[in-house]
Amino acid sequence: MPQRLSGSTTALLIAPPLFWAGNAVLARALVGEFPPLALSFWRWTLAFAVLAPFAAASVWQHRSVILAHVQLLAWISLLGVGCYNSLQYLALQTSTAVNTTLIGASGPALTLITGAAFFSSRVVRRQWIGAAVSLLGVLWVIARGEPENLLRLQFALGDVIMLAATLAWSIYTWLLRTRRPPLPLTAFLAVQFGLGALMILPFYLLEWSITQHAPAPTPTNFAALIYVVLLPSLAAYYCWDRGVLRAGAVLPMYFVNLIPVFAAIFSWALLNDPIGAYHLVGGALILAGIHLATERTR
């Protein structure tokens, strides 16, 4: 049954799309400057390094739980850290931000389908309607208020990669909800970040061997790393874990559709891109979809 979210839970679920919108805008701006797998590897390696001093005692204390659930933790780390972010950065190399946003908007529907198919989740009509209305809002933003613009979209290899990333995130979210190991949050995140970075490492080395392109040690690249480590990684994953724990696996995915709205705001503030009426209409539809999906039925 759809549920009404508390203010604190809503705030937890709004924070990740806010930070991830900045991550997407930043990653697109770094194309050609910071190789995608290098960005992904150093993002999670540094996030692990920041978190490790605070999590080391907890990891050691719960080492028996970690060993007992090592296979599950490996899958969670692969899907949520290794696959999703690396695939997103790869997608942005050959696809536009518009197309990747459109494909990412399929997240709620993919989560509903994944839950019904593999996690015995019961989906009610209001949730399907909320997903459709929220997706309509995303499409309205992408089309800039002119539906015929959608007919001119062309899909590239990056679009297929982004679809795989979105599916990986949907399964990751379900695993968090239904099979999360009984670990404190700091230990749980530290294991995810460490295992995820190790999984990315061979692909990062392969990328470097092929391209011979390493990120230059510039202030811009350094600032970009600081941002992706602290906000889209540490803060966003903390909020997402707490939000999924409170709200379940399906409802948080509706909030992901706020990313294009936040991205438009960031583009206006940082790149002087104007905000049009279609942004406001699309944002209203996205929020309406979230409300429909989360409103408790009478």
RODO-2510 file (C-alpha; in nm, 4 decimals, decimal comma):
residues 298
     n   res          X          Y          Z
     1     m     0,0000     0,0000     0,0000
     2     p     0,1392     0,3457    -0,0843
     3     q     0,2569     0,5350     0,2222
     4     r     0,2809     0,8964     0,3317
     5     l     0,6410     0,9977     0,3915
     6     s     0,7542     1,2034     0,6894
     7     g     0,9366     1,5303     0,6375
     8     s     1,2711     1,3844     0,7438
     9     t     1,2341     1,0846     0,5107
    10     t     1,1393     1,3150     0,2237
    11     a     1,4509     1,5234     0,2913
    12     l     1,6638     1,2076     0,2896
    13     l     1,5230     1,1120    -0,0512
    14     i     1,5576     1,4600    -0,2041
    15     a     1,9267     1,4968    -0,1134
    16     p     2,0639     1,2170    -0,3399
    17     p     1,9045     1,3478    -0,6631
    18     l     2,0303     1,6947    -0,5727
    19     f     2,3873     1,5717    -0,5370
    20     w     2,3629     1,3326    -0,8340
    21     a     2,2381     1,6108    -1,0599
    22     g     2,5555     1,8011    -0,9811
    23     n     2,7531     1,4839    -1,0458
    24     a     2,5975     1,4402    -1,3923
    25     v     2,6562     1,8030    -1,4908
    26     l     3,0130     1,7845    -1,3653
    27     a     3,0881     1,4517    -1,5378
    28     r     2,9600     1,5854    -1,8688
    29     a     3,1748     1,8964    -1,8294
    30     l     3,4820     1,6798    -1,7655
    31     v     3,4506     1,4773    -2,0884
    32     g     3,7924     1,4857    -2,2529
    33     e     3,9570     1,6052    -1,9317
    34     f     3,8953     1,3172    -1,6915
    35     p     3,8606     0,9615    -1,8343
    36     p     3,5339     0,8012    -1,7153
    37     l     3,6724     0,4938    -1,5406
    38     a     3,9530     0,6984    -1,3876
    39     l     3,6911     0,9330    -1,2430
    40     s     3,4885     0,6400    -1,1111
    41     f     3,7908     0,4620    -0,9594
    42     w     3,9374     0,7649    -0,7854
    43     r     3,5937     0,8768    -0,6682
    44     w     3,5361     0,5548    -0,4754
    45     t     3,8961     0,5024    -0,3674
    46     l     3,9052     0,8465    -0,2080
    47     a     3,5559     0,8033    -0,0596
    48     f     3,6784     0,4808     0,1012
    49     a     3,9908     0,6576     0,2302
    50     v     3,7801     0,9327     0,3900
    51     l     3,5373     0,6877     0,5497
    52     a     3,7868     0,4180     0,6562
    53     p     3,9158     0,5855     0,9772
    54     f     3,5587     0,6212     1,1045
    55     a     3,4513     0,2713     0,9974
    56     a     3,7597     0,0594     1,0744
    57     a     3,6578    -0,0342     1,4293
    58     s     3,3051    -0,1211     1,3213
    59     v     3,4287    -0,3292     1,0265
    60     w     3,6600    -0,5269     1,2562
    61     q     3,3889    -0,5705     1,5196
    62     h     3,1449    -0,7061     1,2579
    63     r     3,3978    -0,9055     1,0537
    64     s     3,2067    -1,2308     1,1133
    65     v     2,8884    -1,0769     0,9693
    66     i     3,0833    -0,9438     0,6706
    67     l     3,2379    -1,2838     0,6010
    68     a     2,9011    -1,4558     0,6365
    69     h     2,7475    -1,2190     0,3787
    70     v     3,0500    -1,1634     0,1570
    71     q     2,8795    -1,2884    -0,1602
    72     l     2,5777    -1,0624    -0,1083
    73     l     2,8028    -0,7686    -0,0242
    74     a     2,9969    -0,8316    -0,3441
    75     w     2,6768    -0,8127    -0,5500
    76     i     2,5618    -0,4978    -0,3718
    77     s     2,9019    -0,3344    -0,4272
    78     l     2,9139    -0,4412    -0,7910
    79     l     2,5678    -0,3060    -0,8750
    80     g     2,5566     0,0113    -0,6648
    81     v     2,9193     0,1272    -0,6812
    82     g     3,1021    -0,0632    -0,9541
    83     c     2,8381    -0,0788    -1,2271
    84     y     2,6052     0,2169    -1,1907
    85     n     2,8543     0,4991    -1,1625
    86     s     3,1089     0,3608    -1,4069
    87     l     2,8373     0,2925    -1,6637
    88     q     2,6921     0,6409    -1,6154
    89     y     3,0304     0,8049    -1,6758
    90     l     3,0840     0,5846    -1,9806
    91     a     2,7368     0,6711    -2,1138
    92     l     2,8121     1,0431    -2,0916
    93     q     3,1085     0,9978    -2,3261
    94     t     2,8898     0,9104    -2,6250
    95     s     2,5422     1,0233    -2,5262
    96     t     2,3952     1,3605    -2,4434
    97     a     2,2836     1,4655    -2,0986
    98     v     1,9289     1,4887    -2,2396
    99     n     1,9198     1,1262    -2,3504
   100     t     2,0795     0,9876    -2,0346
   101     t     1,8300     1,1828    -1,8253
   102     l     1,5448     1,0417    -2,0300
   103     i     1,6670     0,6861    -1,9826
   104     g     1,7341     0,7409    -1,6130
   105     a     1,3712     0,8438    -1,5797
   106     s     1,2750     0,4827    -1,6470
   107     g     1,4041     0,4006    -1,2980
   108     p     1,0662     0,3852    -1,1175
   109     a     0,9123     0,1664    -1,3858
   110     l     1,2171    -0,0628    -1,3915
   111     t     1,2055    -0,0848    -1,0133
   112     l     0,8383    -0,1815    -1,0182
   113     i     0,9007    -0,4455    -1,2848
   114     t     1,2110    -0,5795    -1,1107
   115     g     1,0299    -0,5998    -0,7783
   116     a     0,7289    -0,7760    -0,9262
   117     a     0,9427    -1,0196    -1,1259
   118     f     1,2175    -1,1103    -0,8788
   119     f     1,1307    -0,9823    -0,5300
   120     s     0,7611    -1,0796    -0,4947
   121     s     0,6565    -0,7165    -0,4673
   122     r     0,2902    -0,6234    -0,4966
   123     v     0,2399    -0,3142    -0,7122
   124     v    -0,0825    -0,1172    -0,6804
   125     r    -0,2412     0,0952    -0,9510
   126     r    -0,1610     0,4260    -0,7803
   127     q     0,2123     0,3473    -0,7989
   128     w     0,1926     0,2795    -1,1736
   129     i     0,0004     0,6035    -1,2239
   130     g     0,2534     0,7956    -1,0147
   131     a     0,5373     0,6508    -1,2212
   132     a     0,3638     0,7516    -1,5447
   133     v     0,2913     1,1091    -1,4287
   134     s     0,6441     1,1544    -1,2958
   135     l     0,7908     1,0224    -1,6217
   136     l     0,5660     1,2618    -1,8142
   137     g     0,7208     1,5476    -1,6154
   138     v     1,0712     1,4349    -1,7076
   139     l     0,9741     1,4062    -2,0741
   140     w     0,8255     1,7553    -2,0628
   141     v     1,1535     1,8982    -1,9308
   142     i     1,3564     1,7063    -2,1881
   143     a     1,1265     1,8183    -2,4712
   144     r     1,1475     2,1808    -2,3488
   145     g     0,7709     2,1995    -2,3455
   146     e     0,7417     2,0970    -2,7124
   147     p     0,6503     1,7256    -2,7447
   148     e     0,7616     1,7116    -3,1080
   149     n     1,1219     1,7546    -2,9862
   150     l     1,1081     1,3975    -2,8537
   151     l     1,0674     1,2707    -3,2089
   152     r     1,4065     1,4156    -3,2999
   153     l     1,6008     1,2309    -3,0302
   154     q     1,8626     0,9876    -3,1605
   155     f     1,9906     0,7066    -2,9433
   156     a     2,3585     0,6073    -2,9283
   157     l     2,5633     0,3356    -2,7608
   158     g     2,5739     0,5508    -2,4489
   159     d     2,1956     0,5298    -2,4238
   160     v     2,2096     0,1493    -2,4067
   161     i     2,4840     0,1752    -2,1442
   162     m     2,2691     0,4138    -1,9381
   163     l     1,9755     0,1738    -1,9544
   164     a     2,2006    -0,0988    -1,8118
   165     a     2,3124     0,1423    -1,5385
   166     t     1,9520     0,2205    -1,4439
   167     l     1,8635    -0,1490    -1,4270
   168     a     2,1674    -0,2111    -1,2057
   169     w     2,0563     0,0651    -0,9683
   170     s     1,7028    -0,0759    -0,9503
   171     i     1,8324    -0,4189    -0,8466
   172     y     2,0741    -0,2555    -0,5997
   173     t     1,7864    -0,0688    -0,4383
   174     w     1,5809    -0,3877    -0,4024
   175     l     1,8761    -0,5694    -0,2444
   176     l     1,9102    -0,2848     0,0056
   177     r     1,5454    -0,3180     0,0987
   178     t     1,5076    -0,6948     0,1118
   179     r     1,8502    -0,8458     0,1848
   180     r     2,0620    -0,5780     0,3498
   181     p     2,3186    -0,7444     0,5812
   182     p     2,2825    -0,6515     0,9515
   183     l     2,5718    -0,4049     0,9530
   184     p     2,6039    -0,0517     1,0933
   185     l     2,5891     0,2092     0,8208
   186     t     2,9547     0,3168     0,8353
   187     a     3,0787    -0,0416     0,8060
   188     f     2,8257    -0,1182     0,5336
   189     l     2,9278     0,1824     0,3231
   190     a     3,2995     0,1233     0,3779
   191     v     3,2693    -0,2347     0,2523
   192     q     3,0685    -0,1179    -0,0506
   193     f     3,3160     0,1562    -0,1396
   194     g     3,6226    -0,0645    -0,0904
   195     l     3,4896    -0,3625    -0,2845
   196     g     3,3463    -0,1362    -0,5557
   197     a     3,6807     0,0396    -0,6073
   198     l     3,8598    -0,2964    -0,6325
   199     m     3,6088    -0,4105    -0,8954
   200     i     3,6621    -0,0944    -1,1000
   201     l     4,0441    -0,1115    -1,0755
   202     p     4,1143    -0,3642    -1,3577
   203     f     3,8859    -0,1744    -1,5965
   204     y     4,0508     0,1546    -1,5013
   205     l     4,3924     0,0037    -1,5739
   206     l     4,2631    -0,1303    -1,9054
   207     e     4,1303     0,2151    -1,9943
   208     w     4,4670     0,3715    -1,9142
   209     s     4,6585     0,1093    -2,1160
   210     i     4,4407     0,1800    -2,4209
   211     t     4,4120     0,5587    -2,4044
   212     q     4,7349     0,6485    -2,2204
   213     h     4,5320     0,9382    -2,0853
   214     a     4,5569     1,0266    -1,7186
   215     p     4,3702     1,3213    -1,5621
   216     a     4,5883     1,6293    -1,5325
   217     p     4,6577     1,7469    -1,1737
   218     t     4,4733     2,0755    -1,2217
   219     p     4,2738     2,2698    -0,9601
   220     t     3,9556     2,2000    -1,1605
   221     n     4,0073     1,8239    -1,1572
   222     f     4,0987     1,8325    -0,7894
   223     a     3,7855     2,0297    -0,7034
   224     a     3,5762     1,7905    -0,9109
   225     l     3,7126     1,4940    -0,7163
   226     i     3,6418     1,6631    -0,3825
   227     y     3,2812     1,7204    -0,4891
   228     v     3,2125     1,3676    -0,6187
   229     v     3,3727     1,2125    -0,3092
   230     l     3,1916     1,4153    -0,0444
   231     l     2,8433     1,4737    -0,1863
   232     p     2,7380     1,2261    -0,4633
   233     s     2,9273     0,9474    -0,2832
   234     l     2,9391     0,9792     0,0959
   235     a     2,6416     1,2061     0,1615
   236     a     2,4141     1,0712    -0,1133
   237     y     2,4722     0,7031    -0,0338
   238     y     2,4137     0,7687     0,3351
   239     c     2,0834     0,9414     0,2595
   240     w     1,9805     0,6755     0,0059
   241     d     2,0464     0,3895     0,2492
   242     r     1,8480     0,5618     0,5259
   243     g     1,5685     0,6578     0,2871
   244     v     1,5313     0,3066     0,1443
   245     l     1,5332     0,1641     0,4968
   246     r     1,2405     0,3881     0,5882
   247     a     1,0415     0,4034     0,2636
   248     g     1,1089     0,0736     0,0851
   249     a     1,2597     0,0036    -0,2537
   250     v     0,9990     0,1512    -0,4897
   251     l     0,9169     0,4977    -0,3547
   252     p     1,2746     0,6340    -0,3479
   253     m     1,3070     0,5718    -0,7219
   254     y     1,0371     0,8328    -0,7893
   255     f     1,2617     1,0967    -0,6348
   256     v     1,5348     1,0166    -0,8888
   257     n     1,3159     1,1961    -1,1433
   258     l     1,4032     1,5215    -0,9678
   259     i     1,7533     1,5010    -1,1165
   260     p     1,6665     1,6810    -1,4445
   261     v     1,4984     1,9608    -1,2486
   262     f     1,8001     2,0094    -1,0256
   263     a     2,0299     1,9800    -1,3264
   264     a     1,8380     2,2621    -1,4966
   265     i     1,8795     2,4781    -1,1856
   266     f     2,2532     2,4060    -1,1705
   267     s     2,2874     2,4872    -1,5395
   268     w     2,1093     2,8189    -1,4808
   269     a     2,3200     2,9074    -1,1770
   270     l     2,6592     2,7919    -1,3032
   271     l     2,6328     2,8071    -1,6825
   272     n     2,3810     3,0909    -1,7192
   273     d     2,1316     2,8630    -1,8951
   274     p     1,7805     3,0092    -1,8589
   275     i     1,5005     2,8303    -1,6720
   276     g     1,1849     2,8234    -1,8824
   277     a     0,8204     2,7618    -1,8069
   278     y     0,8625     2,4019    -1,9222
   279     h     1,1016     2,3423    -1,6301
   280     l     0,8326     2,4591    -1,3873
   281     v     0,5601     2,2492    -1,5537
   282     g     0,7838     1,9432    -1,5663
   283     g     0,8884     1,9857    -1,2047
   284     a     0,5238     2,0150    -1,0988
   285     l     0,4375     1,6918    -1,2826
   286     i     0,7323     1,5096    -1,1254
   287     l     0,6229     1,6204    -0,7777
   288     a     0,2631     1,5249    -0,8561
   289     g     0,3787     1,1770    -0,9568
   290     i     0,5730     1,1403    -0,6331
   291     h     0,2664     1,2540    -0,4378
   292     l     0,0407     1,0053    -0,6154
   293     a     0,2812     0,7200    -0,5529
   294     t     0,3326     0,8017    -0,1867
   295     e    -0,0183     0,9141    -0,0851
   296     r    -0,1868     0,6571     0,1360
   297     t    -0,5039     0,5192    -0,0184
   298     r    -0,8275     0,5621     0,1773
***
